[in-house]
Amino acid sequence: MKITGIMLFVCLLTACNSKTGQKRGVDQNSQKDLPVNTLKKANVDPATETNFELEYNLQSKSGDNIGSVYVKPLLENKEVFSSLIITGYGSSMKDTLYSVKGHILSNKEGVDIKVNDQNLYGYRFVSKDEDNFMLQALHDGGKSVSDNIWVRWDNEKKIYEVDKAP
């Protein structure tokens, strides 16, 4: 029974990864695109936190640019990341619209949610769409997985936030 469950999980994960069909936009200079003020607003020390990579760009339903997603991948596993920043929308890269740092997920209004910080390993994408994405928090070296965390753009509020269950 456990083997069947594991095999089903691997198949679903493979299907989700192939569904996106998007390769990570690895740009060795993408860190340079992030102004020091943007990193500081996301509680990231630009002197010690480096190696952010552009993951992908977000678009509203009408096709407008509503942010760029940068992640800091783990050295030992590029599919897992320790930090995430969504910067500006429109032509501005100066605003930090959303950030994931440690166990805290924050938007422009402050702390959005906190995940269990005990043995937190990192995060991975479950899915990526034009104006939202789904994450999982990984614990115990990636052996334990949280429930899905759906971060979406609220066009009325002009803010990214976790879609909380009613």
Residue frames relative to the residue before (quaternion, step in Angstrom):
aa qw qx qy qz dx dy dz
M 1.0000 0.0000 0.0000 0.0000 0.00 0.00 0.00
K 0.6674 0.4951 -0.3060 0.4647 3.58 0.94 -0.88
I 0.6420 0.5247 -0.3265 0.4538 3.57 0.99 -0.82
T 0.6364 0.5195 -0.3241 0.4691 3.58 0.99 -0.81
G 0.6493 0.5179 -0.3065 0.4651 3.58 0.97 -0.84
I 0.6567 0.4985 -0.3064 0.4756 3.57 0.97 -0.85
M 0.6560 0.5083 -0.3144 0.4610 3.56 0.94 -0.87
L 0.6333 0.5226 -0.3253 0.4691 3.59 1.03 -0.79
F 0.6421 0.5234 -0.3143 0.4636 3.58 0.96 -0.88
V 0.6593 0.5012 -0.3082 0.4681 3.62 0.90 -0.91
C 0.6481 0.5147 -0.3169 0.4633 3.60 0.96 -0.84
L 0.6618 0.4979 -0.3041 0.4708 3.59 0.93 -0.89
L 0.6506 0.5124 -0.3135 0.4646 3.58 0.95 -0.86
T 0.6448 0.5095 -0.3142 0.4753 3.58 0.98 -0.84
A 0.6522 0.5127 -0.3144 0.4614 3.59 0.95 -0.85
C 0.6473 0.5118 -0.3210 0.4648 3.60 0.96 -0.83
N 0.6729 0.4932 -0.3016 0.4615 3.58 0.92 -0.88
S 0.6923 0.4527 -0.2969 0.4772 3.59 0.92 -0.77
K 0.5718 0.6034 -0.3745 0.4107 3.61 1.16 -0.56
T 0.6620 0.5121 -0.3249 0.4404 3.54 0.91 -0.85
G 0.1434 -0.8426 0.5081 0.1059 3.55 1.04 -0.77
Q 0.5815 0.5831 -0.3714 0.4288 3.54 1.25 0.20
K 0.2948 -0.7273 0.5953 0.1725 3.53 -0.91 0.95
R 0.5507 -0.5918 0.4698 0.3547 3.53 -1.13 0.63
G 0.3721 -0.7250 0.5401 0.2102 3.57 -0.87 0.99
V 0.0327 -0.8256 0.5633 -0.0112 3.57 0.26 1.24
D 0.0540 0.7694 -0.6287 0.0990 3.51 -0.62 1.20
Q 0.4245 -0.7340 0.4672 0.2504 3.56 -0.52 1.16
N 0.7262 0.4134 -0.2421 0.4931 3.61 1.16 -0.45
S 0.3827 0.7611 -0.4727 0.2255 3.60 1.21 0.07
Q 0.5562 0.5906 -0.3907 0.4350 3.61 1.16 -0.52
K 0.6364 0.5459 -0.3259 0.4368 3.58 1.05 -0.73
D 0.6036 0.5712 -0.3517 0.4309 3.60 1.21 -0.47
L 0.6661 0.4895 -0.2973 0.4778 3.57 1.21 -0.41
P 0.3393 -0.7494 0.5283 0.2102 3.62 -0.45 1.15
V 0.6395 -0.5425 0.3896 0.3807 3.57 -1.17 0.64
N 0.6430 0.5303 -0.3287 0.4441 3.61 0.96 -0.81
T 0.6204 0.5367 -0.3388 0.4607 3.60 1.05 -0.74
L 0.6648 0.4956 -0.3051 0.4683 3.57 0.89 -0.90
K 0.6621 0.5071 -0.3131 0.4544 3.60 0.94 -0.83
K 0.6376 0.5265 -0.3305 0.4551 3.62 1.00 -0.78
A 0.6965 0.4380 -0.2595 0.5056 3.57 1.15 -0.61
N 0.4887 -0.6784 0.4109 0.3634 3.58 1.29 0.33
V 0.4809 0.6236 -0.4506 0.4204 3.55 1.05 0.83
D 0.3267 -0.7406 0.5569 0.1863 3.56 -0.80 1.03
P 0.3564 -0.7736 0.4769 0.2169 3.62 -0.39 1.18
A 0.6024 0.5675 -0.3638 0.4274 3.60 1.17 -0.39
T 0.7932 0.2868 -0.1454 0.5171 3.60 1.05 -0.70
E 0.7006 0.4216 -0.2634 0.5118 3.59 1.11 -0.56
T 0.1405 0.7866 -0.5842 0.1420 3.55 -0.33 1.24
N 0.7163 0.4920 -0.3198 0.3776 3.52 -1.34 -0.22
F 0.2948 0.7108 -0.5734 0.2812 3.58 0.96 0.78
E 0.1411 -0.7866 0.5985 0.0568 3.56 -1.02 0.84
L 0.4974 -0.6290 0.5056 0.3184 3.53 -1.09 0.74
E 0.2505 -0.7740 0.5679 0.1255 3.57 -0.71 1.11
Y 0.7119 -0.3498 0.2353 0.5617 3.57 0.83 -1.01
N 0.4620 -0.6608 0.5205 0.2813 3.56 -1.34 0.22
L 0.3296 -0.7441 0.5563 0.1677 3.53 -1.08 0.83
Q 0.1098 -0.7886 0.6037 0.0400 3.55 -1.14 0.74
S 0.4770 -0.6375 0.5209 0.3078 3.54 -1.16 0.66
K 0.7000 -0.4509 0.3434 0.4346 3.56 -1.31 0.16
S 0.6896 0.4608 -0.2759 0.4858 3.59 1.17 -0.60
G 0.6090 -0.6035 0.3319 0.3934 3.60 1.29 0.08
D 0.4811 0.6632 -0.4428 0.3642 3.60 1.26 0.08
N 0.5096 -0.6234 0.4997 0.3194 3.57 -1.14 0.68
I 0.0304 -0.8192 0.5726 -0.0083 3.62 -0.70 1.05
G 0.8239 -0.1758 0.0562 0.5359 3.57 1.13 0.54
S 0.2745 -0.7177 0.6168 0.1706 3.49 -1.37 0.40
V 0.2760 -0.7694 0.5603 0.1341 3.56 -0.86 1.02
Y 0.0581 -0.7720 0.6330 -0.0049 3.54 -0.81 1.13
V 0.0722 -0.7891 0.6086 0.0411 3.58 -1.02 0.78
K 0.2968 -0.7022 0.6127 0.2083 3.51 -1.31 0.44
P 0.2215 -0.8180 0.5162 0.1237 3.60 -0.09 1.28
L 0.5170 -0.6000 0.5024 0.3469 3.54 -1.23 0.50
L 0.5718 -0.6210 0.4131 0.3416 3.56 -1.02 0.74
E 0.7384 0.4367 -0.2338 0.4576 3.56 0.95 -0.89
N 0.7934 0.1225 -0.0587 0.5933 3.61 1.20 -0.32
K 0.2746 -0.8163 0.4899 0.1351 3.59 -0.16 1.28
E 0.6093 0.5516 -0.3601 0.4414 3.63 1.20 -0.31
V 0.6903 0.4014 -0.2504 0.5475 3.58 1.29 -0.31
F 0.0811 -0.8059 0.5854 0.0357 3.57 -0.98 0.81
S 0.4307 -0.7153 0.5004 0.2292 3.53 -1.21 0.61
S 0.7972 0.1116 -0.0392 0.5920 3.59 1.13 -0.61
L 0.0917 -0.7711 0.6288 0.0413 3.53 -1.27 0.55
I 0.0280 -0.7715 0.6354 0.0123 3.55 -1.11 0.76
I 0.1335 -0.7253 0.6666 0.1085 3.55 -1.09 0.81
T 0.1378 -0.8090 0.5694 0.0478 3.56 -0.64 1.13
G 0.9065 -0.1362 0.0665 0.3939 3.47 -1.39 0.68
Y 0.1762 -0.7262 0.6391 0.1821 3.50 -1.32 0.12
G 0.6679 0.3763 -0.3599 0.5319 3.54 -1.13 0.56
S 0.7491 -0.3682 0.2722 0.4787 3.59 -0.90 -0.83
S 0.5811 0.6152 -0.3673 0.3860 3.61 1.24 -0.06
M 0.1590 -0.7672 0.6153 0.0871 3.56 -0.92 0.97
K 0.5069 0.7027 -0.3896 0.3123 3.57 1.27 0.05
D 0.6953 0.4686 -0.2804 0.4673 3.59 1.07 -0.59
T 0.2623 -0.7086 0.6292 0.1821 3.53 -1.09 0.78
L 0.2042 -0.8179 0.5313 0.0834 3.57 -0.44 1.23
Y 0.7916 -0.0401 0.0508 0.6076 3.58 1.12 -0.64
S 0.0194 0.7993 -0.6006 0.0034 3.56 -1.13 0.60
V 0.1619 -0.7247 0.6610 0.1078 3.49 -1.29 0.58
K 0.1271 0.7735 -0.6037 0.1450 3.55 -0.60 1.18
G 0.8051 -0.0147 -0.0350 0.5919 3.56 -0.46 1.17
H 0.7814 -0.3126 0.2356 0.4859 3.56 -0.87 -0.94
I 0.6181 0.5591 -0.3285 0.4443 3.59 1.31 0.09
L 0.1297 -0.7517 0.6444 0.0541 3.55 -0.94 1.01
S 0.0307 -0.8360 0.5450 -0.0569 3.58 -0.58 1.19
N 0.1585 -0.7439 0.6366 0.1270 3.52 -1.28 0.55
K 0.7741 -0.3541 0.2322 0.4706 3.59 -1.26 -0.18
E 0.6789 0.4911 -0.2918 0.4613 3.60 1.15 -0.50
G 0.6934 -0.4183 0.2802 0.5155 3.61 1.23 -0.23
V 0.7958 -0.2477 0.2050 0.5132 3.55 -1.18 -0.61
D 0.2804 -0.7521 0.5773 0.1494 3.56 -0.82 1.05
I 0.7491 -0.2121 0.1444 0.6108 3.59 0.79 -1.04
K 0.2595 -0.7056 0.6272 0.2035 3.50 -1.39 0.20
V 0.2435 -0.7445 0.6017 0.1561 3.55 -1.05 0.80
N 0.6709 -0.4659 0.3766 0.4371 3.54 -1.28 0.28
D 0.2387 -0.8124 0.5172 0.1248 3.59 -0.65 1.07
Q 0.4818 0.6713 -0.4409 0.3505 3.60 1.24 -0.05
N 0.8500 -0.0575 -0.0276 0.5230 3.58 -0.66 1.21
L 0.2118 0.7896 -0.5452 0.1854 3.60 1.06 0.72
Y 0.2430 -0.7926 0.5518 0.0907 3.56 -0.80 1.10
G 0.6957 -0.3828 0.2901 0.5341 3.57 0.97 -0.88
Y 0.4620 -0.6495 0.5273 0.2944 3.54 -1.30 -0.39
R 0.0576 -0.7654 0.6352 0.0858 3.55 -1.29 0.32
F 0.5095 -0.6262 0.5002 0.3131 3.52 -1.27 0.54
V 0.2696 -0.7154 0.6220 0.1694 3.53 -1.11 0.80
S 0.7761 -0.1140 0.0875 0.6141 3.56 1.03 -0.85
K 0.1532 -0.7579 0.6283 0.0861 3.53 -1.29 0.50
D 0.0293 -0.7829 0.6214 -0.0109 3.56 -0.79 1.08
E 0.7596 -0.4047 0.2543 0.4411 3.55 -1.30 0.06
D 0.8364 0.1272 -0.0446 0.5314 3.61 0.84 -0.90
N 0.7592 0.2416 -0.1875 0.5745 3.59 1.18 0.43
F 0.0774 -0.7727 0.6253 0.0773 3.52 -1.33 0.19
M 0.2962 -0.7360 0.5839 0.1720 3.52 -1.29 0.41
L 0.1368 -0.7923 0.5940 0.0276 3.54 -0.95 1.02
Q 0.1470 -0.7107 0.6657 0.1735 3.47 -1.43 0.13
A 0.3342 -0.6928 0.5982 0.2246 3.54 -1.10 0.75
L 0.2070 -0.7837 0.5781 0.0939 3.56 -0.92 0.95
H 0.1123 -0.7890 0.6035 0.0263 3.53 -1.02 0.89
D 0.8202 0.2611 -0.1767 0.4773 3.57 -1.33 0.22
G 0.7304 -0.4403 0.2409 0.4632 3.56 0.77 1.04
G 0.6889 -0.4722 0.2753 0.4761 3.58 1.21 0.41
K 0.5117 0.6681 -0.4092 0.3527 3.59 1.27 0.02
S 0.7434 0.3048 -0.1891 0.5645 3.58 1.14 -0.61
V 0.1659 -0.8007 0.5744 0.0383 3.55 -0.95 0.95
S 0.3962 -0.7106 0.5284 0.2426 3.57 -0.98 0.86
D 0.6337 -0.4362 0.4338 0.4690 3.52 -1.33 -0.11
N 0.6220 -0.5399 0.4008 0.4012 3.57 -1.21 0.37
I 0.1956 -0.7415 0.6339 0.1006 3.54 -1.15 0.80
W 0.1365 -0.8171 0.5590 0.0363 3.56 -0.43 1.25
V 0.0917 -0.7818 0.6167 0.0114 3.56 -0.55 1.23
R 0.0334 0.8246 -0.5597 0.0748 3.57 -0.63 1.12
W 0.5007 -0.6280 0.5189 0.2926 3.52 -1.32 0.48
D 0.1738 -0.7479 0.6330 0.0985 3.56 -0.88 1.00
N 0.3194 -0.8032 0.4722 0.1727 3.56 -0.19 1.28
E 0.6314 0.5329 -0.3430 0.4469 3.61 1.06 -0.65
K 0.7421 0.3916 -0.2105 0.5017 3.58 0.90 -0.93
K 0.2709 -0.7723 0.5104 0.2640 3.59 1.28 -0.49
I 0.5753 0.5577 -0.3680 0.4718 3.53 0.92 1.02
Y 0.3693 -0.6651 0.5949 0.2597 3.54 -1.26 0.52
E 0.1206 0.7890 -0.5957 0.0901 3.56 -1.00 0.79
V 0.5426 -0.5853 0.4871 0.3545 3.52 -1.29 0.44
D 0.3773 -0.7001 0.5606 0.2306 3.53 -0.93 0.93
K 0.1764 -0.8209 0.5402 0.0557 3.55 -0.31 1.29
A 0.5155 -0.6415 0.4738 0.3134 3.56 -1.03 0.81
P 0.5205 -0.6557 0.4453 0.3175 3.61 -1.00 0.75
